[in-house]
Each structure stands twice: as C-alpha cells, then as structure tokens.
C-alpha cells in the first residue's frame, strides 16, 4: 500500500470513528513512514538483498 | 543532625553503620520532605508511610542484631508506579488500571526488598510511560524541583523529582526511549539504562517489550551502581573504582547528535569535553551513519507495540486514558505490519554502527537532552532560530540506545544561566556495565 493510499484510508477511518483530532497526528506518522521506507537498509526483492549480511 | 537532602546511599550507609543515624530517622526525614514538598511537585501517586516505617524499623532491628543485608540496607527508595509492589496498586498513571492491586513484587522490586530497601512510595509518571514530559497523567503533572513551571522530564518524572527533592535516596524508573535518562537530565540526577534484558522486566507494565529497560536514578554513579547490582539480585557490596582518566578514549558522535542543541546545553557539553581532555582523556569524533533514520525506526516500533498492548482497552474504555496518550495510542493502530517489520530490521545497522563507533573508543559521550527542561504545557520550544517539537527534542539523543540495547548513563554536567541542569550521556558496549560505570566515575570526577 502506498503511503498516499494509506493516509487517505487512515484519515477516512479516523473521521468515521469520530476522531478528527487524529488527522495531524496521522500526517506526522505518514512523514515518518515515508522516511522509513526511503531508508537504504530496506530489503528489495528485485535486486537480491540490499540489507547488510 | 539530620541528613541533607543530597546525601548519597554511600554516605548514608557509612553514617548508619557508625550509628550516627538510623533507617527510621532517614525514612522520617524523607516522609517529612514528601509532606512538605509533594503538594507542589506531585512526585508521588502513593506514599507508603506505614509500610516504610515498618520496613525501616525492621532494618534497624536487623542491623542491631548483626544482620547487614548490604549497601541498600535501610535505604528509602521510591518506585515508579509502573512496577508492581505486592499489595499495592500499580496505576501506570492511568484510570485504565483503577482497582488493580499487585499480587506479588516485580522481580526487580523483590530483589530490592531482599536487599533491605525501604519502599517510600510509588511515583508519578507519564501515563503508561508513553511520553517524555510527565504532563499527561491521571494524577496530574509532576513538576521540576529546580523550576516548578517546568517539566521534570518523563516518563519517570515523578521518580526524578522525588530523588532531587530529597524524598528518597534513590529511585527506580523504566526507559523505553529515554525515560530514565531524560528525567535524570532534566532534574540534575544520575540515570542509568542498563543493557537490554539485564534487569528483569517481569511485573512491570510494558510499553514496548523489545525496548523496555528497568534501571536506577540516583545522586551519584556509585549509588547507581549499588542500586543496579541490587536490581540484579546481588545485594552485596562490590566497590567500584574509576578507570584512570589518562588515556581513556572518548568518542563523540557529532553529526546528528550535536546538530540541534540549545546554545547553553552546547556550551556545557563542550566545557565538559574540555574538562575530560584536561584530565588526560582522548576525545575524538565518531559517527553513526544511519542516525537520521533513528526517529522513524523508533516511532514505528513503539507505536506498534503499544497499540497491540492497549488494543482491548482502547475499544472498551477509551475515555479512561488521558486524551493526548489515547490519541497517540490510536495512531499506533494505523501502523502497517510491513512498516513495523521495516523498523525492526532497521535496528541491526544501528546496532552495528554503535558497535563500530565503540570499537575505537572506550565509551561514547554526547549530550543527554538537547534542551533544558521545557516549560509545562508547551508543544514546541525554540532551539536557535527554529521551533522544534518538544517530544522530538526530548527523545532525540536517547532513543538510539533503546533500539540497540547498549547501556547508557546520564550524569549532570553543569547548569544553564537560569539554573536548569544539563547532562552528559555516556554509552558503553553491550553487557560491559562495569567498565562503563568505571568510565562514568572518571568523567563524574572531572565534571561533577
């Protein structure tokens, strides 16, 4: 799931649950998740294993 | 003559065995300070006055009969209200746990009891240890003894406040992202996070089981060593000597860890390094290449773990949480499994990098907190020209060593111009607690 799709779904869910105050917090989490996914230690099935042995 | 509020366990022990003071007298002094100071500081959730007096009298009787349990015999200690003490509630600073009474001591607490410690009370904390300022507690915020308009740090804020205000001679906290070291730094105490899994967490309410640590806050490195040994179940006296300062190799990871610092915190840190150099220590730069990934890795792990633990009560009794903690727990429920796994995998390169940094040095040294204790009720603070979120600042320099499990101790290193404590964090190799604390003794002698 892309982060954009995740964020859309999460915001909609927070709204549905009556927790609109979650919105800025979820946006903060989205930024952190983007950073996490961009890290160079993440595995990549397409070119073998980018993680250190 | 009654003991000053800065008496160490070491000094109390000497006076106790010289019959200059009794455990009962020391306990009464702590209780008196609690009665006078706790309304302002709100350090305690539960004051165990009757039990403490009984334990203190028993400690005095045992000593008179020739039974000496060791350096913690008769020492009044406060316990963060996240650890079980048999027969008392463990509130975790939350209404969620209303009605709870512990059936048995946490393992670490049982060890302290066996060592003869006197339990003076259960201290206030950030609810469920899920915060760094001690502001969000069902029992109201704790306050910093140096400036009651400021946070004592968290989540073990009540513990730190109780120690620094003379209400206990040592205190036990927990540390998942910095919650022993942060309040130690904010309040001007020593705070020690051992190697991961060194001290048992059985009987401790969890936040993130892979990151949780139990450890002491104390008035000196020697006191922290004494309490740490007792937490392991070794109550015997094992004197600790400082490593020779000359030739001690100190590594400073400047990139990231020294990038965002309050001007006065930076000044005290550099002055501390100058003092270490003057004593003959070698101070060199080192680096943690993946440091910029620390915050994102930590966030996904702690959120995922906390959300899992609180899933049932978030559904059944959400209104019992403080609003800010509830929201952050709810945030955790949106962490995807794939991102939680990514974060767990991210710990290994960090662990290797801290090991590599330590390979060329005896210890690493960095500030504990990049800012002085923040005012209560603020979400951001100005650092230089930039407004920074308080939570990010409080965790910035400590959370790495929860991810990697390396032992880390915070010691005081001067004050700001307004009297707020600054702190130096010293980090050692895995399971090398004694060398780390011997190095910390050497540092403390130069900057304490």
Interface residues (C-beta under 8 A of the other chain):
Chain A: X1 X6 X10 X13 X14 X19 X21 X22 X25 X26 X29 X32 X33 X35 X36 X37 X39 X41 X42 X43 X51 X52
Chain B: X290 X292 X293 X295 X296 X297 X299 X300 X303 X327 X328 X330 X331 X334 X335 X336 X339 X342 X343 X345 X346 X348 X349 X352
